[in-house]
Structure formats: C-alpha cells, structure tokens
Amino acid sequence: MAPGPLAQVLCQLPQFDDPDLLSRAIPFADSGIYRIAEDLALVQSVDFFTPVVNDPASYGRIAAANALSDIYAVGGRPVTALNLVGFPKQLDLAILIQILEGGADKVREAGAVIAGGHTVDDAEPKYGLAVTGLVDPRRMVTTVGARPGDLLVLTKPLGTGILASALKAAVVTEDEIREAIDGMARLNRAASRAMMQVGISACTDVTGFGLLGHACELAVASGVCLALDFSRLPVYPQTVELAAAGHVPGGSRKNREHYLPQVVNRTELTAGQLDILADPQTSGGLLMAVPTERLKPLQAAMTERGADAWVIGSVEKAPAGALRID
Ligand code: CO
C-alpha cells in the first residue's frame, strides 16, 4: 500500500476478521496469507506497473520477478500466476507477446505456472501478475520477529529507481545499466530458500517504499530500532552520480515525507544519502533480520545458491519503530 491519500482510503475498507486470514495480524504484511490447513497457507500477492526499461522482454521478466517477490519474502513457494495486462490499441502486438514471454520465462524459472490472465485497453502499457503461493504458516517469515542483536542483511543493491528515471530521460542506455536490469530480473528465490534453510527472525522485500520505508515498517512491526550502516549499503554502479545529477524519481520524495519522521538522526543525513535510502526499488532484494550465530550459515547457504548477502546494520532495542543511519 503506497503512503499518501490512497493508503488512507484503503485503510478505511471493510475489515475481515476470519482467524485464518493470518496476514491480518501482521503489520505491513507483504502478501495476503490464508491458512487452509494447520501446515498449509495460501500466499497471494499482486503487482503491476508501467515499463521500467525499454526492452519488452526485460520489462516482462522484471515485472514477474517483482510480483513473485512477495511470496519469497515470507519463505513461500509460488504455484500459480495470472497475467495482468494493460495495452494500447495502437501498439504492435508483437511487443505484448515479448512482454508476456519475458514474464512466462520467470514464472517457469520459479517453478510455477501461468494459469490465465486478463487484458484491457489502456493509454500506456502496464504489466504484472497476481501470484499465489504456498507456505507452512508455522515456519513462515514475516515483518514481525526481528530481535535486538540480530544483524540486517540485504540481498540486492539499491538504486533501481534512480537508474530507471535516468534511462527514461535517455541519459544512460540499457547496456550501461545492465547490472541493475539483470538484478531486477533476478528472482528472490535463492535468497528465500537460503533463509528458510537456516532460519531467520524476520524478512521483507525492498520495493516501492525504498530501503527507508521497508526498514521502517520492519522496525514498527517488530517493535525494534534498525541501525543501518550507510557505508555498507550496496548500490548499483552510476547510481550516486545520476542521483547527484538530479535523476531522482517522484516516489523518492513521497517516501521521505512519509518515513523520515521515523529516522532519529534525520537532520544529519546528506541529500546524497537520502537519495539512496528513499529510492523506490523495482524488484529489490530481501531485507532480513538474522540472529548473529546464524549469519555464517546464512552466508554459506546464499553463496551456495548463487545469491548475494550484504550485512548492512543491526537491530537494537530502542527506540521501537525507529531507524538510525550511522
Ligand atoms: Co513486498
């Protein structure tokens, strides 16, 4: 749910109090989680957006990896997906086919199937998926559970919002930001499996609210303070320079307005630091809270599966629901 007026409307929607709707009890849950048996819950999520890159197949892959991410964030396994498409009448249908093929590639890689979908005429292309996965509700990982002393791990670099807005302004080419495009198209599956293998305290995926927003949500949901070490944040090449040159997406400002009040030392932060922290991510990595003694096993499991893991800070007791940037 985006910060702002829309979120306020959504908050006023009728509430469902079915005790099997497990996500209802999880603040800022990444997905809808519904228990259908003691050891089995459905995990459902939906996301779609306008193109973030020019190449249609890349766009499809990125949109699919992004939609699948919420299932991985809780340690679930995606099973089925439905295509959601908005497409202008006057555009060549060959473009749509490439988008859908890109999406199907990623769904296949995830071991899931596309079970259908829906298309509408639209002024500009939009693509994404509604994804259903399965998780053992007794073992799932959520935004609740980070404990003082845990270490914070991030599994993809930051900067995709800045790079996508520079791409839109045609100051960089897709080849020049290849690392970020490949990163956005990468599934969070390997990282998710590694965390389930090792066992961690809490997790969320970093998407539209940026590291700033998603870290704040984790802090609030777990009732802890997240201390981030700015110098350890992984950032895609060129991000810092392009942000300094003014290529900062609109969502970045909204993220600051909404979440900066939760940062205890916000007045000490530089404009450059804020650009990185608040940058809205497309198909970002997982942000995990990991007990210290499990860091080494987690890193080993991540390396074995070909996923990256950067230690970017730690969890502190107080102030609850706050962030500190060191
Ligand atoms: Co999410």
Residues whose N, C-alpha, C, O or C-beta is under 5 A from the ligand:
A	BS01	CO	D30 D70 D205
